[in-house]
């Protein structure tokens, strides 16, 4: 039976190998069977910006009790930073919005 230290080392190694094969490994790992990642938005304004196709940053973790939790298609997420906490969602191209 592996110890907790061995488990963490194994999981980190799996993550590093996964990132070598797929740079979006972390995003894919967080996605559910529908390809959606739960993202917290700090306010209604940020969520509306997301709905309007504008660039916004959400979070995979809740920081405030007032944060809004919404599912975001994993393809809309550009990258995760700060320990896989901040989700960078780029603006949609104008042709996609029209």
Chimera marker file (.cmm) of the C-alpha trace (Angstrom):
<marker_set name="trace">
<marker id="1" x="0.000" y="0.000" z="0.000" r="1" g="1" b="0" radius="0.5"/>
<marker id="2" x="1.412" y="3.396" z="-0.960" r="1" g="1" b="0" radius="0.5"/>
<marker id="3" x="1.920" y="6.142" z="1.570" r="1" g="1" b="0" radius="0.5"/>
<marker id="4" x="0.433" y="9.610" z="1.158" r="1" g="1" b="0" radius="0.5"/>
<marker id="5" x="3.848" y="10.918" z="0.088" r="1" g="1" b="0" radius="0.5"/>
<marker id="6" x="4.144" y="8.241" z="-2.569" r="1" g="1" b="0" radius="0.5"/>
<marker id="7" x="0.607" y="9.007" z="-3.749" r="1" g="1" b="0" radius="0.5"/>
<marker id="8" x="1.403" y="12.712" z="-4.163" r="1" g="1" b="0" radius="0.5"/>
<marker id="9" x="4.631" y="11.908" z="-6.006" r="1" g="1" b="0" radius="0.5"/>
<marker id="10" x="2.779" y="9.515" z="-8.320" r="1" g="1" b="0" radius="0.5"/>
<marker id="11" x="0.016" y="12.038" z="-9.024" r="1" g="1" b="0" radius="0.5"/>
<marker id="12" x="2.557" y="14.777" z="-9.763" r="1" g="1" b="0" radius="0.5"/>
<marker id="13" x="4.450" y="12.463" z="-12.118" r="1" g="1" b="0" radius="0.5"/>
<marker id="14" x="1.198" y="11.554" z="-13.903" r="1" g="1" b="0" radius="0.5"/>
<marker id="15" x="0.410" y="15.256" z="-14.254" r="1" g="1" b="0" radius="0.5"/>
<marker id="16" x="3.845" y="16.073" z="-15.674" r="1" g="1" b="0" radius="0.5"/>
<marker id="17" x="3.586" y="13.213" z="-18.164" r="1" g="1" b="0" radius="0.5"/>
<marker id="18" x="0.055" y="14.280" z="-19.079" r="1" g="1" b="0" radius="0.5"/>
<marker id="19" x="1.185" y="17.863" z="-19.717" r="1" g="1" b="0" radius="0.5"/>
<marker id="20" x="3.936" y="16.603" z="-22.035" r="1" g="1" b="0" radius="0.5"/>
<marker id="21" x="1.364" y="14.785" z="-24.158" r="1" g="1" b="0" radius="0.5"/>
<marker id="22" x="-1.454" y="17.355" z="-23.839" r="1" g="1" b="0" radius="0.5"/>
<marker id="23" x="-0.773" y="20.977" z="-22.806" r="1" g="1" b="0" radius="0.5"/>
<marker id="24" x="-4.460" y="21.246" z="-21.819" r="1" g="1" b="0" radius="0.5"/>
<marker id="25" x="-4.225" y="18.212" z="-19.507" r="1" g="1" b="0" radius="0.5"/>
<marker id="26" x="-5.291" y="20.147" z="-16.380" r="1" g="1" b="0" radius="0.5"/>
<marker id="27" x="-8.335" y="21.627" z="-18.099" r="1" g="1" b="0" radius="0.5"/>
<marker id="28" x="-9.365" y="18.269" z="-19.551" r="1" g="1" b="0" radius="0.5"/>
<marker id="29" x="-8.914" y="16.619" z="-16.135" r="1" g="1" b="0" radius="0.5"/>
<marker id="30" x="-11.257" y="19.163" z="-14.492" r="1" g="1" b="0" radius="0.5"/>
<marker id="31" x="-13.943" y="18.794" z="-17.167" r="1" g="1" b="0" radius="0.5"/>
<marker id="32" x="-16.984" y="16.617" z="-16.603" r="1" g="1" b="0" radius="0.5"/>
<marker id="33" x="-18.457" y="14.130" z="-19.087" r="1" g="1" b="0" radius="0.5"/>
<marker id="34" x="-20.129" y="17.027" z="-20.958" r="1" g="1" b="0" radius="0.5"/>
<marker id="35" x="-16.815" y="18.832" z="-21.418" r="1" g="1" b="0" radius="0.5"/>
<marker id="36" x="-17.671" y="21.544" z="-18.890" r="1" g="1" b="0" radius="0.5"/>
<marker id="37" x="-15.522" y="22.935" z="-16.095" r="1" g="1" b="0" radius="0.5"/>
<marker id="38" x="-17.136" y="24.511" z="-13.006" r="1" g="1" b="0" radius="0.5"/>
<marker id="39" x="-15.891" y="28.108" z="-12.833" r="1" g="1" b="0" radius="0.5"/>
<marker id="40" x="-16.572" y="30.740" z="-10.182" r="1" g="1" b="0" radius="0.5"/>
<marker id="41" x="-17.147" y="34.324" z="-11.336" r="1" g="1" b="0" radius="0.5"/>
<marker id="42" x="-16.589" y="37.137" z="-8.852" r="1" g="1" b="0" radius="0.5"/>
<marker id="43" x="-19.686" y="39.071" z="-9.898" r="1" g="1" b="0" radius="0.5"/>
<marker id="44" x="-22.672" y="39.216" z="-12.214" r="1" g="1" b="0" radius="0.5"/>
<marker id="45" x="-20.701" y="41.698" z="-14.328" r="1" g="1" b="0" radius="0.5"/>
<marker id="46" x="-17.883" y="39.219" z="-14.965" r="1" g="1" b="0" radius="0.5"/>
<marker id="47" x="-20.369" y="36.470" z="-15.756" r="1" g="1" b="0" radius="0.5"/>
<marker id="48" x="-22.193" y="38.778" z="-18.194" r="1" g="1" b="0" radius="0.5"/>
<marker id="49" x="-18.843" y="39.585" z="-19.831" r="1" g="1" b="0" radius="0.5"/>
<marker id="50" x="-18.331" y="35.834" z="-20.315" r="1" g="1" b="0" radius="0.5"/>
<marker id="51" x="-21.811" y="35.495" z="-21.815" r="1" g="1" b="0" radius="0.5"/>
<marker id="52" x="-21.104" y="38.457" z="-24.128" r="1" g="1" b="0" radius="0.5"/>
<marker id="53" x="-17.971" y="36.702" z="-25.403" r="1" g="1" b="0" radius="0.5"/>
<marker id="54" x="-15.521" y="39.110" z="-23.754" r="1" g="1" b="0" radius="0.5"/>
<marker id="55" x="-12.233" y="38.201" z="-22.114" r="1" g="1" b="0" radius="0.5"/>
<marker id="56" x="-12.589" y="37.416" z="-18.411" r="1" g="1" b="0" radius="0.5"/>
<marker id="57" x="-10.802" y="35.564" z="-15.623" r="1" g="1" b="0" radius="0.5"/>
<marker id="58" x="-12.728" y="33.132" z="-13.456" r="1" g="1" b="0" radius="0.5"/>
<marker id="59" x="-11.584" y="30.706" z="-10.791" r="1" g="1" b="0" radius="0.5"/>
<marker id="60" x="-11.741" y="26.990" z="-10.166" r="1" g="1" b="0" radius="0.5"/>
<marker id="61" x="-12.016" y="27.771" z="-6.443" r="1" g="1" b="0" radius="0.5"/>
<marker id="62" x="-14.451" y="29.904" z="-4.494" r="1" g="1" b="0" radius="0.5"/>
<marker id="63" x="-12.937" y="32.990" z="-2.858" r="1" g="1" b="0" radius="0.5"/>
<marker id="64" x="-16.047" y="34.821" z="-1.678" r="1" g="1" b="0" radius="0.5"/>
<marker id="65" x="-19.462" y="33.557" z="-0.635" r="1" g="1" b="0" radius="0.5"/>
<marker id="66" x="-20.974" y="35.789" z="-3.313" r="1" g="1" b="0" radius="0.5"/>
<marker id="67" x="-19.040" y="34.129" z="-6.173" r="1" g="1" b="0" radius="0.5"/>
<marker id="68" x="-21.244" y="32.691" z="-8.928" r="1" g="1" b="0" radius="0.5"/>
<marker id="69" x="-20.629" y="29.087" z="-9.974" r="1" g="1" b="0" radius="0.5"/>
<marker id="70" x="-21.280" y="28.347" z="-13.647" r="1" g="1" b="0" radius="0.5"/>
<marker id="71" x="-20.196" y="25.582" z="-15.999" r="1" g="1" b="0" radius="0.5"/>
<marker id="72" x="-17.924" y="26.732" z="-18.826" r="1" g="1" b="0" radius="0.5"/>
<marker id="73" x="-17.117" y="24.681" z="-21.917" r="1" g="1" b="0" radius="0.5"/>
<marker id="74" x="-13.502" y="23.538" z="-21.602" r="1" g="1" b="0" radius="0.5"/>
<marker id="75" x="-12.758" y="24.801" z="-25.121" r="1" g="1" b="0" radius="0.5"/>
<marker id="76" x="-13.473" y="28.382" z="-23.959" r="1" g="1" b="0" radius="0.5"/>
<marker id="77" x="-10.742" y="28.180" z="-21.306" r="1" g="1" b="0" radius="0.5"/>
<marker id="78" x="-7.370" y="29.278" z="-22.642" r="1" g="1" b="0" radius="0.5"/>
<marker id="79" x="-5.216" y="28.307" z="-19.674" r="1" g="1" b="0" radius="0.5"/>
<marker id="80" x="-5.097" y="27.779" z="-15.917" r="1" g="1" b="0" radius="0.5"/>
<marker id="81" x="-2.575" y="29.685" z="-13.800" r="1" g="1" b="0" radius="0.5"/>
<marker id="82" x="-1.693" y="30.200" z="-10.142" r="1" g="1" b="0" radius="0.5"/>
<marker id="83" x="-1.743" y="26.553" z="-9.177" r="1" g="1" b="0" radius="0.5"/>
<marker id="84" x="-4.597" y="25.680" z="-11.548" r="1" g="1" b="0" radius="0.5"/>
<marker id="85" x="-6.802" y="28.243" z="-9.787" r="1" g="1" b="0" radius="0.5"/>
<marker id="86" x="-7.328" y="31.099" z="-12.257" r="1" g="1" b="0" radius="0.5"/>
<marker id="87" x="-9.132" y="30.247" z="-15.479" r="1" g="1" b="0" radius="0.5"/>
<marker id="88" x="-8.300" y="32.614" z="-18.339" r="1" g="1" b="0" radius="0.5"/>
<marker id="89" x="-11.216" y="32.826" z="-20.762" r="1" g="1" b="0" radius="0.5"/>
<marker id="90" x="-10.333" y="34.775" z="-23.918" r="1" g="1" b="0" radius="0.5"/>
<marker id="91" x="-12.734" y="36.913" z="-25.905" r="1" g="1" b="0" radius="0.5"/>
<marker id="92" x="-14.563" y="35.215" z="-28.736" r="1" g="1" b="0" radius="0.5"/>
<marker id="93" x="-13.708" y="36.435" z="-32.213" r="1" g="1" b="0" radius="0.5"/>
<marker id="94" x="-16.187" y="38.876" z="-33.696" r="1" g="1" b="0" radius="0.5"/>
<marker id="95" x="-17.088" y="36.389" z="-36.412" r="1" g="1" b="0" radius="0.5"/>
<marker id="96" x="-18.137" y="33.856" z="-33.781" r="1" g="1" b="0" radius="0.5"/>
<marker id="97" x="-20.398" y="36.372" z="-32.054" r="1" g="1" b="0" radius="0.5"/>
<marker id="98" x="-22.188" y="37.573" z="-35.217" r="1" g="1" b="0" radius="0.5"/>
<link id1="1" id2="2" r="1" g="1" b="0" radius="0.2"/>
<link id1="2" id2="3" r="1" g="1" b="0" radius="0.2"/>
<link id1="3" id2="4" r="1" g="1" b="0" radius="0.2"/>
<link id1="4" id2="5" r="1" g="1" b="0" radius="0.2"/>
<link id1="5" id2="6" r="1" g="1" b="0" radius="0.2"/>
<link id1="6" id2="7" r="1" g="1" b="0" radius="0.2"/>
<link id1="7" id2="8" r="1" g="1" b="0" radius="0.2"/>
<link id1="8" id2="9" r="1" g="1" b="0" radius="0.2"/>
<link id1="9" id2="10" r="1" g="1" b="0" radius="0.2"/>
<link id1="10" id2="11" r="1" g="1" b="0" radius="0.2"/>
<link id1="11" id2="12" r="1" g="1" b="0" radius="0.2"/>
<link id1="12" id2="13" r="1" g="1" b="0" radius="0.2"/>
<link id1="13" id2="14" r="1" g="1" b="0" radius="0.2"/>
<link id1="14" id2="15" r="1" g="1" b="0" radius="0.2"/>
<link id1="15" id2="16" r="1" g="1" b="0" radius="0.2"/>
<link id1="16" id2="17" r="1" g="1" b="0" radius="0.2"/>
<link id1="17" id2="18" r="1" g="1" b="0" radius="0.2"/>
<link id1="18" id2="19" r="1" g="1" b="0" radius="0.2"/>
<link id1="19" id2="20" r="1" g="1" b="0" radius="0.2"/>
<link id1="20" id2="21" r="1" g="1" b="0" radius="0.2"/>
<link id1="21" id2="22" r="1" g="1" b="0" radius="0.2"/>
<link id1="22" id2="23" r="1" g="1" b="0" radius="0.2"/>
<link id1="23" id2="24" r="1" g="1" b="0" radius="0.2"/>
<link id1="24" id2="25" r="1" g="1" b="0" radius="0.2"/>
<link id1="25" id2="26" r="1" g="1" b="0" radius="0.2"/>
<link id1="26" id2="27" r="1" g="1" b="0" radius="0.2"/>
<link id1="27" id2="28" r="1" g="1" b="0" radius="0.2"/>
<link id1="28" id2="29" r="1" g="1" b="0" radius="0.2"/>
<link id1="29" id2="30" r="1" g="1" b="0" radius="0.2"/>
<link id1="30" id2="31" r="1" g="1" b="0" radius="0.2"/>
<link id1="31" id2="32" r="1" g="1" b="0" radius="0.2"/>
<link id1="32" id2="33" r="1" g="1" b="0" radius="0.2"/>
<link id1="33" id2="34" r="1" g="1" b="0" radius="0.2"/>
<link id1="34" id2="35" r="1" g="1" b="0" radius="0.2"/>
<link id1="35" id2="36" r="1" g="1" b="0" radius="0.2"/>
<link id1="36" id2="37" r="1" g="1" b="0" radius="0.2"/>
<link id1="37" id2="38" r="1" g="1" b="0" radius="0.2"/>
<link id1="38" id2="39" r="1" g="1" b="0" radius="0.2"/>
<link id1="39" id2="40" r="1" g="1" b="0" radius="0.2"/>
<link id1="40" id2="41" r="1" g="1" b="0" radius="0.2"/>
<link id1="41" id2="42" r="1" g="1" b="0" radius="0.2"/>
<link id1="42" id2="43" r="1" g="1" b="0" radius="0.2"/>
<link id1="43" id2="44" r="1" g="1" b="0" radius="0.2"/>
<link id1="44" id2="45" r="1" g="1" b="0" radius="0.2"/>
<link id1="45" id2="46" r="1" g="1" b="0" radius="0.2"/>
<link id1="46" id2="47" r="1" g="1" b="0" radius="0.2"/>
<link id1="47" id2="48" r="1" g="1" b="0" radius="0.2"/>
<link id1="48" id2="49" r="1" g="1" b="0" radius="0.2"/>
<link id1="49" id2="50" r="1" g="1" b="0" radius="0.2"/>
<link id1="50" id2="51" r="1" g="1" b="0" radius="0.2"/>
<link id1="51" id2="52" r="1" g="1" b="0" radius="0.2"/>
<link id1="52" id2="53" r="1" g="1" b="0" radius="0.2"/>
<link id1="53" id2="54" r="1" g="1" b="0" radius="0.2"/>
<link id1="54" id2="55" r="1" g="1" b="0" radius="0.2"/>
<link id1="55" id2="56" r="1" g="1" b="0" radius="0.2"/>
<link id1="56" id2="57" r="1" g="1" b="0" radius="0.2"/>
<link id1="57" id2="58" r="1" g="1" b="0" radius="0.2"/>
<link id1="58" id2="59" r="1" g="1" b="0" radius="0.2"/>
<link id1="59" id2="60" r="1" g="1" b="0" radius="0.2"/>
<link id1="60" id2="61" r="1" g="1" b="0" radius="0.2"/>
<link id1="61" id2="62" r="1" g="1" b="0" radius="0.2"/>
<link id1="62" id2="63" r="1" g="1" b="0" radius="0.2"/>
<link id1="63" id2="64" r="1" g="1" b="0" radius="0.2"/>
<link id1="64" id2="65" r="1" g="1" b="0" radius="0.2"/>
<link id1="65" id2="66" r="1" g="1" b="0" radius="0.2"/>
<link id1="66" id2="67" r="1" g="1" b="0" radius="0.2"/>
<link id1="67" id2="68" r="1" g="1" b="0" radius="0.2"/>
<link id1="68" id2="69" r="1" g="1" b="0" radius="0.2"/>
<link id1="69" id2="70" r="1" g="1" b="0" radius="0.2"/>
<link id1="70" id2="71" r="1" g="1" b="0" radius="0.2"/>
<link id1="71" id2="72" r="1" g="1" b="0" radius="0.2"/>
<link id1="72" id2="73" r="1" g="1" b="0" radius="0.2"/>
<link id1="73" id2="74" r="1" g="1" b="0" radius="0.2"/>
<link id1="74" id2="75" r="1" g="1" b="0" radius="0.2"/>
<link id1="75" id2="76" r="1" g="1" b="0" radius="0.2"/>
<link id1="76" id2="77" r="1" g="1" b="0" radius="0.2"/>
<link id1="77" id2="78" r="1" g="1" b="0" radius="0.2"/>
<link id1="78" id2="79" r="1" g="1" b="0" radius="0.2"/>
<link id1="79" id2="80" r="1" g="1" b="0" radius="0.2"/>
<link id1="80" id2="81" r="1" g="1" b="0" radius="0.2"/>
<link id1="81" id2="82" r="1" g="1" b="0" radius="0.2"/>
<link id1="82" id2="83" r="1" g="1" b="0" radius="0.2"/>
<link id1="83" id2="84" r="1" g="1" b="0" radius="0.2"/>
<link id1="84" id2="85" r="1" g="1" b="0" radius="0.2"/>
<link id1="85" id2="86" r="1" g="1" b="0" radius="0.2"/>
<link id1="86" id2="87" r="1" g="1" b="0" radius="0.2"/>
<link id1="87" id2="88" r="1" g="1" b="0" radius="0.2"/>
<link id1="88" id2="89" r="1" g="1" b="0" radius="0.2"/>
<link id1="89" id2="90" r="1" g="1" b="0" radius="0.2"/>
<link id1="90" id2="91" r="1" g="1" b="0" radius="0.2"/>
<link id1="91" id2="92" r="1" g="1" b="0" radius="0.2"/>
<link id1="92" id2="93" r="1" g="1" b="0" radius="0.2"/>
<link id1="93" id2="94" r="1" g="1" b="0" radius="0.2"/>
<link id1="94" id2="95" r="1" g="1" b="0" radius="0.2"/>
<link id1="95" id2="96" r="1" g="1" b="0" radius="0.2"/>
<link id1="96" id2="97" r="1" g="1" b="0" radius="0.2"/>
<link id1="97" id2="98" r="1" g="1" b="0" radius="0.2"/>
</marker_set>
